[in-house]
Amino acid sequence: MSPVEESANKKKDFQRTKDDDLDLFLTKKDKPKQVTPAATPVPAKPDEEKATEEEAPKEVSDEEHEEQIKTARADRAQAEAYHDVTVLRKRAHEHSHSAAKLYHKYKTNEAKRQKCSSRAVAYREKADARREKAKEARTQVKEYDMELRGAAQGKSDLSPEALRNKMASLEKKAAKADAVAKKFEAKAAVQTEKAAKYRTRAAKFLEKSKLHESDARMYTKRADNLERAG
C-alpha cells in the first residue's frame, strides 16, 4: 500500500471515531433525567397523637399559681438562711483561728518573760553573793586595822607592813567583788526590762485573743439561733 493510501485510511478512521463520539454525547444529553417520586406522608399513629396532646401545656389555676409562688419564696428564704448561717460560721471560724494564734503569741511572750525574770533573779542572787564577799573582806580589813594599831603598840605578832599588805589585798578583793556585783545587777536590770517588755506584749496579745474569742462566740450564737429559727 502506498503512503498516500495509508494517509487517506487514517483520515477516514479518525473521522469515523469522531462521529461516533459525537453521537454518543448527543444520546446522553437527550436522555431524560429520572425524577425521584416525593415521599408520601406517613399518617400519624394514635399513640403519637396522644403523646402530642399530653405534651401540650396545661393551664394553671390561680390557686396553684399562688401555691407555686409561696413554695418558691420559702425555698428562697431557706437558701438565704442557709447562706447566712454559712457566712456566720465562717466568720466565727476566722475569729476563733485568730484568737488561737494570738493566744499562742501570748504564751510565747509569757514564757520569755518568765525566763527573763528567772535570769534577773539569778543575777541578783549572784550580785548579793558578791556583796556578801565584799562585806566579809571589809570586816577582815577592820580586824587587821585593829591589829595594825596593836602592832604599833607592840601588842601584835605581825609586823605593820604585813598587816598593811593584807589589808590592801582584802580591800582589792572587796572592790572587785563590788564591781562583779554591780555587773550582775546591771545584767539583772536588763533582764528585768526585757521581762517587762514581754509582759506588756503578752498582755496585749491576750487582750486581742479574748476579743476575737468573744466575736467567735457571738457569731456562733447567731448562727445557732438562725438555724433553730429555720
KOLNUDO-781170 format. One record per residue (C-alpha): residue in one letter; x, y, z negated. Coordinates in steps of 0.001 Angstrom, whole numbers. Example, Ala and Ser with C-alpha at 12.3 -4.5 7.8 and 13.67 -1.06 7.14 Angstrom:
2
aa / x / y / z
A / 12300 / -4500 / -7800
S / 13670 / -1060 / -7140
END
This chain:
230
aa / x / y / z
M / 0 / 0 / 0
S / 1332 / 3427 / 924
P / 1899 / 6200 / -1602
V / -918 / 8247 / -58
E / -3415 / 5443 / -599
E / -2262 / 4913 / -4196
S / -2770 / 8600 / -4919
A / -6252 / 8524 / -3430
N / -7233 / 5479 / -5520
K / -6001 / 7169 / -8749
K / -8124 / 10240 / -7985
K / -11193 / 8062 / -7441
D / -10610 / 6197 / -10735
F / -10191 / 9464 / -12652
Q / -13364 / 10919 / -11105
R / -15298 / 7788 / -11988
T / -14098 / 7846 / -15631
K / -15003 / 11496 / -15924
D / -18503 / 10921 / -14543
D / -19080 / 8015 / -16920
D / -18056 / 10118 / -19970
L / -20379 / 12928 / -18906
D / -23349 / 10561 / -18526
L / -22670 / 9092 / -21989
F / -22564 / 12595 / -23569
L / -25830 / 13646 / -21917
T / -27519 / 10444 / -23034
K / -26554 / 11073 / -26690
K / -27730 / 14680 / -26504
D / -31168 / 13825 / -25102
K / -31762 / 11050 / -27631
P / -34473 / 12245 / -30143
K / -33465 / 12563 / -33806
Q / -35112 / 10209 / -36271
V / -37362 / 12029 / -38739
T / -37474 / 10544 / -42212
P / -41030 / 10365 / -43478
A / -41834 / 12537 / -46540
A / -42086 / 10724 / -49855
T / -45692 / 10184 / -50762
P / -46532 / 11430 / -54290
V / -46954 / 8674 / -56812
P / -50129 / 9057 / -58784
A / -49506 / 9683 / -62479
K / -50286 / 6833 / -64767
P / -52877 / 7201 / -67502
D / -50243 / 6796 / -70263
E / -48150 / 9636 / -68844
E / -51235 / 11852 / -68654
K / -51922 / 11128 / -72325
A / -48351 / 11982 / -73277
T / -48610 / 15270 / -71401
E / -51827 / 16100 / -73194
E / -50276 / 15232 / -76579
E / -47213 / 17416 / -75916
A / -49386 / 20455 / -75439
P / -49078 / 22791 / -78488
K / -51911 / 22651 / -80951
E / -53487 / 25805 / -82218
V / -52581 / 26570 / -85849
S / -55281 / 27867 / -88141
D / -54802 / 30966 / -90301
E / -54634 / 28902 / -93487
E / -51961 / 26648 / -92049
H / -50033 / 29690 / -90852
E / -50176 / 31270 / -94319
E / -49020 / 27997 / -95856
Q / -46078 / 27856 / -93463
I / -45126 / 31419 / -94419
K / -45272 / 30554 / -98142
T / -43119 / 27477 / -97574
A / -40570 / 29488 / -95584
R / -40439 / 32154 / -98281
A / -39982 / 29552 / -101009
D / -37169 / 27910 / -99046
R / -35511 / 31277 / -98520
A / -35819 / 32177 / -102203
Q / -34377 / 28813 / -103193
A / -31473 / 29231 / -100779
E / -30774 / 32736 / -102104
A / -30915 / 31497 / -105701
Y / -28508 / 28689 / -104865
H / -26203 / 31195 / -103202
D / -26373 / 33493 / -106229
V / -25614 / 30590 / -108575
T / -22643 / 29608 / -106409
V / -21297 / 33171 / -106448
L / -21711 / 33395 / -110227
R / -19969 / 30047 / -110734
K / -17117 / 31195 / -108510
R / -16674 / 34434 / -110453
A / -16806 / 32548 / -113743
H / -14099 / 30192 / -112476
E / -11920 / 33116 / -111344
H / -12195 / 34837 / -114731
S / -11557 / 31563 / -116547
H / -8446 / 30952 / -114433
S / -7170 / 34486 / -115122
A / -7848 / 34027 / -118837
A / -5830 / 30802 / -118864
K / -2879 / 32440 / -117062
L / -2881 / 35419 / -119409
Y / -3136 / 33158 / -122438
H / -99 / 31241 / -121184
K / 1804 / 34538 / -120902
Y / 677 / 35423 / -124417
K / 2026 / 32126 / -125742
T / 5307 / 32605 / -123853
N / 5869 / 36087 / -125279
E / 4796 / 34913 / -128720
A / 7407 / 32140 / -128562
K / 10078 / 34650 / -127508
R / 9029 / 36946 / -130350
Q / 9352 / 34096 / -132801
K / 12847 / 33241 / -131542
C / 13976 / 36858 / -131801
S / 12553 / 37141 / -135309
S / 14334 / 33959 / -136341
R / 17621 / 35242 / -134910
A / 17178 / 38558 / -136693
V / 16633 / 36753 / -139997
A / 19723 / 34597 / -139371
Y / 21857 / 37657 / -138574
R / 20623 / 39409 / -141701
E / 21480 / 36370 / -143804
K / 24984 / 36355 / -142342
A / 25271 / 40081 / -142997
D / 24172 / 39560 / -146603
A / 26785 / 36790 / -146995
R / 29491 / 39138 / -145713
R / 28274 / 41875 / -148009
E / 28496 / 39441 / -150917
K / 32083 / 38597 / -149996
A / 32962 / 42284 / -149806
K / 31366 / 42777 / -153215
E / 33389 / 39898 / -154692
A / 36583 / 41323 / -153169
R / 35895 / 44738 / -154674
T / 35197 / 43136 / -158030
Q / 38620 / 41482 / -157899
V / 40154 / 44793 / -156880
K / 38738 / 46319 / -160051
E / 40165 / 43451 / -162106
Y / 43604 / 43910 / -160514
D / 43337 / 47622 / -161142
M / 42820 / 46905 / -164811
E / 45823 / 44553 / -164754
L / 47822 / 47224 / -162983
R / 47095 / 49621 / -165805
G / 48070 / 46929 / -168265
A / 51305 / 46290 / -166315
A / 52158 / 49937 / -166651
Q / 51904 / 49440 / -170412
G / 53802 / 46154 / -170224
K / 50764 / 44008 / -171009
S / 50668 / 42037 / -167676
D / 52853 / 39240 / -166409
L / 52647 / 40504 / -162798
S / 54649 / 43385 / -161505
P / 52820 / 46553 / -160497
E / 54000 / 46086 / -156895
A / 52482 / 42569 / -156656
L / 49218 / 43824 / -158099
R / 49081 / 46674 / -155621
N / 49666 / 44250 / -152723
K / 46831 / 42000 / -153905
M / 44554 / 44991 / -154320
A / 45350 / 46195 / -150805
S / 44728 / 42722 / -149391
L / 41382 / 42477 / -151172
E / 40335 / 45945 / -150034
K / 41206 / 44990 / -146472
K / 39183 / 41801 / -146865
A / 36224 / 43750 / -148254
A / 36401 / 46301 / -145412
K / 36484 / 43501 / -142825
A / 33524 / 41788 / -144491
D / 31628 / 45099 / -144384
A / 32436 / 45514 / -140682
V / 31246 / 41986 / -139872
A / 28135 / 42578 / -141967
K / 27395 / 45754 / -140009
K / 27911 / 43847 / -136768
F / 25413 / 41190 / -137852
E / 22994 / 43892 / -138968
A / 23263 / 45535 / -135563
K / 22503 / 42218 / -133877
A / 19580 / 41721 / -136226
A / 18263 / 45167 / -135292
V / 18481 / 44308 / -131580
Q / 16613 / 41051 / -132133
T / 14010 / 42865 / -134228
E / 13491 / 45365 / -131426
K / 13093 / 42552 / -128903
A / 10680 / 40800 / -131215
A / 8593 / 43974 / -131432
K / 8595 / 44296 / -127638
Y / 7493 / 40686 / -127148
R / 4877 / 41105 / -129840
T / 3411 / 44118 / -128014
R / 3363 / 42209 / -124730
A / 1795 / 39180 / -126364
A / -949 / 41323 / -127899
K / -1652 / 42933 / -124518
F / -1868 / 39566 / -122720
L / -4056 / 38143 / -125481
E / -6460 / 41059 / -125207
K / -6731 / 40693 / -121427
S / -7178 / 36940 / -121762
K / -10055 / 37424 / -124204
L / -11719 / 39942 / -121872
H / -11540 / 37541 / -118911
E / -12790 / 34730 / -121128
S / -15759 / 36885 / -122152
D / -16547 / 37682 / -118500
A / -16326 / 33981 / -117606
R / -18816 / 33117 / -120337
M / -21149 / 35875 / -119184
Y / -21153 / 34683 / -115553
T / -21583 / 31067 / -116640
K / -24552 / 32018 / -118818
R / -26155 / 33967 / -115966
A / -25697 / 31023 / -113611
D / -27239 / 28634 / -116157
N / -30241 / 30908 / -116682
L / -30730 / 31276 / -112934
E / -30620 / 27516 / -112451
R / -33163 / 26974 / -115228
A / -35423 / 29643 / -113728
G / -35226 / 27979 / -110302
END
